[in-house]
Amino acid sequence: MPKDTSIQSVLIIGSGPIIIGQACEFDYSGSQAALSLKEEGITVSIINSNPATIMTDKVIGDHVYLRPLSVDSIEVILQQHIDSPDLPRIDAVLPTMGGQTALNLCKEAEERGVWEKYGVKVVGVDVAAIEKTENREAFRQLMVDIGVGVAESKIANSFLEGKEAAQEIGYPLVIRPSYTLGGSGGGFVHKKEEFDAALKRGLEASPTHEVLVEKAVLGWKEYELELLRDSNDNVIIICSIENFDPMGIHTGDSITVAPAMTLSDRCYQDMRNQAIKMMRAIGNFAGGCNVQFSVNPADDEIIAIEINPRVSRSSALASKATGYPIAKIAAKLAIGYNLDEIENQITKTTSAYFEPTLDYVIVKIPRWNFDKFKGANKELGLQMKSVGEVMAIGRTFIEALQKACQSLEINRAGLGADGRQVRNIEEIMDGLEHASWNRLFLIKDAMTMGVPLESIRKVTKIDKWFLNQIQDLVLLETELKRYSLNNIPQDFFMTLKQKGFSDIQIAWLLGNVTEDEVYDRRKALGINRVYKMVDTCAAEFPAKTPYYYSSFDEENESVPSDKKKVIVLGSGPNRIGQGIEFDYSCVHGLLAAKESGIEAIMINCNPETVSTDFNMADKLYFEPVFWEHVREIIELEKPMGVIVQLGGQTALKMAEKLSQNGIKIIGTSFENMDIAEDRGRFSDLLKELDIPYPKYGVAENAEEAIIVANEVGYPVLVRPSYVLGGQGMSIVINDEDLEKAVVKLLGDLPGNRVLIDHFLDRAEEAESDSISDGDDVHIIGMMEHIEPAGIHSGDSFAVLPTFSLPESVTKSMEEYSIKIAKALNVIGLLNIQFAIKDEKVYVIEANPRASRTVPFIAKAYDVPYINIAAKIMLGVAKLKDFTIERKLKGFAIKEPVFSYEKFPEVAKELGPEMKSTGEAIRFIKDLEDPYFRKLYKDKSMYLSK
């Protein structure tokens, strides 16, 4: 069936601020869906309150509404499109791209009769299907009716019903609340004593106060399938995903592998048939679906866990894993196309009605941030706790696994063999039994210490095939230790590289050789990385998509062009302090390069983001942002330079290596960036420029720190050099607390120096973002924080423009911004943080890079600031070439969003270390706004040390 011509204008509902359980995978899906509909000549409107995402940018939607995600907001938009002659009436709504938030909102609008009132058709999902999949009892009953196995369970709406269910089913149990996301409120109950508290939590978490009490199938294997269906009822399976971790850990917190590695063909066919049957049973709609199954390892019995009639975290992963753009195709199916009428996005010659086949392996590892939540329960379970994820591609599982470990940004050079292993056997065995963020590393440590594989399998319930693969690494390491660098046989060296060992791991295992020496020796032996294309069809048809991963193989499929080109380094996995706003900047950097006629090459390893969409860059390398990988891509591509200032701290950390190796950094030089990062040198510069800054000193141990603190005067702010998101920062008020803080810091970050600044108590905090082209400086925006200094800027409510600072103060802020930009010879972006006390302006820090706030300002003022900055960095334009007109009436407020509900045991206090996971934007007409007045009244409530 060709497309439905009655649909001319579509509203896409976004997922709002990033929280644990709902991250930027929906930004990726929503952006892809919007571009896909625009290709069809459809007008796209987007509602989403998140300013940090590319989805709420002019390059994605025709009409973008940065409004709170509520039914009232939707009504206002629908009415506007009826009243205004310039806006087309909205014909349909697509709610499957915005996670659980969008589905719940769509359902609520349906119940309130909004869609019917405005004549809007719901596409991509059946509203009845949302009900069937979210209501645990309705889902269980449907599975029983269609003959799909489910775990024994009972529904409960009260304490009494819950206790009766537990008595009937027996322990261990799972409690699953209805209508929640990311496993919120869910959990395991191993014994009777734990039941009451778990039941109370589940009933409270569910908006309908309903839970499913279910038999726990702990230790069973877990799988997911990604499906697409068209209105002709054709169903295809895009990807099978196997969880490395058995049942009991939320899939968002599990290491996952695609395609499934340990599934028998018979079991897979059975699972496929059941998934198709499930998708057909939940409703008559065209779109995407994610189905989760559990398999008993003893006899291959399959039971269904859940089905989600929307794109999900896994569908973003599956899209990147297979190169099959699920959201893009799902959007076209939603407006009536059938699969055989859409072209295959990879080959451009065959249709989208095909199932991808992979001749490589994908491994996803979640990224946690427990260090930000002091006192959090770190054990993994049904409640998702990770803040991001990395994906790696290799020819084998073990190569992909090691590459994923290198991508995590936790200072690991691969899976172990880097001097960071745990040697305490009690700690290791406890960590194997109670899974946390580091269990994968502990498995390897246990094997290195000789713990038998069967003992590890018994305690972790991880499939033996995976454990054998890791054991292989231990055997190779033992063999490597028999050689010195100059006598490693060529074929053995090749095996090490094919198993994912980085040069730095090999150097560590050999002892007393450097990474560069290993690199040179490897090159001398002719062992080079080659690049393979992600082609979705195991090379059956020629692929047209420039989307690559590296391996150690014969043929190199990435042929460099002789065009002028630039590499943009991405920001790696999402984490607190470095979120999606840096991906937004990277995407704009790519677009600016393309618009300037420069070939844009992206290196990144985050499967959730738009920067790793194969349509964004001229060439995408899905690789770790890890020195060895970056270095070899640069050697192959020979770019005019590398952009590091858009990818947050991840990319900046590479600046020194690039500089040492004579590779040009586009924009501000490494030397000048380093002055800003090194607090000592930066304070010397401020002194020279006659700019006030808090008194400070530098210490290398606790004794020195106490002397410095007494000189500068308590309270003091203690922090390490070179960190992002306030990592390790604290406010200290006496010698005893200072000693503890310094000892801990130097333990966590050995070899670092500690900075001790006088903390300006009860000061106001403000910040400026600016663009400099070497001659002129343009202030993008100046924001005033509602909270006092001492709360990290990422956790503060910030108001644009400033609302209470006297003109003399804003003049000083502007003057200092221009002085610093010129002194550091900034080419591109600069963010400066200020503290204001008694109307005197102090500079706290300066960051010559894209900041968290630039996307927010760009959306508030409706000016493409990153695009302008990128063109200036590339040297193709100057500030005077742009006409910049700000379009903000009133004020815009940046609202931080926290994910504390995942860590009920953590105190909600705020300090210099960042804790928020995302942000929203809110526009107010004036300062009399009741929302603003309440914020201002509560401004210091959560300030802590």
Buried (B, 14 or more C-beta within 10 A) or exposed (E): EEBBEEBBBBBBBBBBBBBBBBBBBBBBBBBBBBBBBBEBEBBBBBBBBBBBBBBBBEBBBBBBBBBBBBBEBBBBBBEBBEEEEEBBBBBBBBBBBBBBBBBBBBBBBBEBEBBEEBEBEBBBBBBBBBBBBBBBBBBBBBBEEBEBBBBBBBBBBEEEBBBBBBEEBEBBBBBBBBBBBBBBBBBBBEEEEBBBEBBBBBBEBBEBBBBBBBBBBBBBBBBBBBBBBBBBEBBBBBBBBBBBBBBBBBBBBBBBBBBBBBBEEEBBEBBBEBBBBBBEBBBEBBBBBBBBBBBBBEEBBBBBBBBBBBBBBBBBBBBBBBBBBBBBBBBBBBBBBBBEBBEBBBBEEBEBBBBBEBEBBBBBBBBBBBBBBEEBBBEBBBBBBBBBBBBBBBBBBBBBBBBBBBBBBBEBBBBBBBEBBBEEEEEBBEBBEBBBBBBBBBBBBBBBBEBEBEEBBEBBBBBBEBBEBBBEBBEBBEBBEEBEBEEBEEEEBBBBBBBBBBBBBBBBBBEEBEBEBBBEBBEEBEBBBBBBBBBBBEEEBEBBBBBBBBBBBEEBBBEBEEEEBBBBBBBBBBBBBBBBBBBBBBBBBBBBBBBBEBBBBBBBBBBBBBBBBBBBBBBBBBBBBBBBBBBBBBBBBEBBBBBBBBBBBBBBBBBBEBBEEEBEBBBBBBEBBBBBBBBBEBBEBBEEBEBBBBBBBBBEEBEBBBEBBBEBEBBBBBBBBBBBBBBBBBBBBEBEBBBEBBEEBBEEBEEBBBBBBBBBBEBBBBBBBBBBBBEBBBBBBBBBBBBBBBBBBBBBBBBBBBBEBEEEBBEBBBEBBBBBBBBBBBBBBBBBBBBBBEEEBBBBBBBBBBBBBBBBBBBBBEBBBBBBBBBBBBBBBEBEEBEEEBEBEEBBBBBBBBBBBBBEEBEEEBBBBBBBBBBBBBBBEEEEBEEBEEBBEEBEEBBEB
